[in-house]
Amino acid sequence: MLFLTVPYAEKDEAKALGARWNPTKRRWYVPDGVATAAFAKWAGQGADAGGGAAAPAAAGGRVDSYQGKTVTGANYLALGHDCNPFEPCPACGAALAGTEWQKARQHLAGIVSRL
């Protein structure tokens, strides 16, 4: 969730792009899963992006409402069951094979083994 600083005169424009109003905080925000690139002119005006998430928002990436929320995308992979991805798992081995996640894990394992 990315909070925006939207002037009253521009509220209809923000709403048309998909922004929503939070009555508790009395601010407009971009819901999770909505691309934030179209909201750049309102995001950089001292908006509370929650957890320092302003950088991904400026790049048009996805902004999460809280840290630790699992998101499927370029850097996350949905697994069919709850397991530890750092331990070998026969059920997840096929899903992880050849992914960027697996390549990064192998790279880190090589670094750790040299320490």
N, C-alpha and C positions, 0 to 999 in steps of 0.2 A: 504494500500500500504506500503510495506516494502522496503526501499532502501538498497542496498547491496554494499559492497566494494569487487569487483571482479577484480583480476589481469587479465591483457590482455590475458595471456596464458591460463586462465581458462574460458574465455568468452563463448566458444562453449559449455562447460559443463553446465554452468549456463543457457544458452539459451535452451539447450536440456531438462532441467528440467522444463522450463516454464517461466524463467525470461525474462523481456523485457527491452529494452534500452530506456531511457528518454533523448532525444537529448538536451533539454533545460538545465537540471541539469547535463548532461553528466555522468549519473550513471545508473547502472542496478537496476531493482526493481522487486518485486514480486507483481503481480496484485491482487486486492481484489478477494477473493474466492478460491485462490490457497493455499494449505497447505504449510506452511513455514518450516516444519521440515527438508526438504532436503536442505535448504539454510543456515543452521545453521553456517557452516564454514565461510560464507561471511557476515552474519548478525551481528556478535559480534565484528567486527573490526571497531568500531567507526561509524557505519552506522547511518544515520539520520532516525529513525523509525517513526518520526512524532508523537508528543504528548506522548512520553514515552511509546511506544508500544513494546519495545524490550522484555519485559517479556512474553507476550502472544506468540510472535514469537518464542522464545526459546522453549516454551512448545508445539509448533506445532499448536497453535490456529490460529484463523483468525485475521488479522490485518486490520483495517479500515483506509482509506485514510484521513478521517477527523472525528473529534469528532461530535457526534450527528447524524451520518448516521445510519439509521435503518437497522439492520441485523437480519434475521431470523435464529435462532439456539438454542443452549442450554439455553441461558439466555434471549432470545427475542422471542416474540410470535407475528406472523402476525395476525392482526385483520381485519375483513372484511370491516370496515368503520372507519372513523376518530372520535374517542371518547376519553374521559378522562378515562384511565384505573383505576383511583383511585376513580371514582364515579360509583355507580351501573348502569349497562347497561344491559337491557334484551337481546339484540342481542349478546353481548360478554360474558354473564354469562356462557353459555354452553361451549364456547371455552376455557375459563379460569379455569373452574371447574377441580380440581384434578391436575393442573399443578404445577410445582415447583414455578412458579411466584406467583400463588394464595397462596401457603403455606407460602412463604416469606412475602407476603402482610399481611396475617392474623397474622403472628408473629410480624411484625412491628406495626400493629394496636394494638395488645395487649400491646406492650411496651409503645406506646404513650398513651394509655388509663390509664396506671398506673402513668403517670407523673402528 
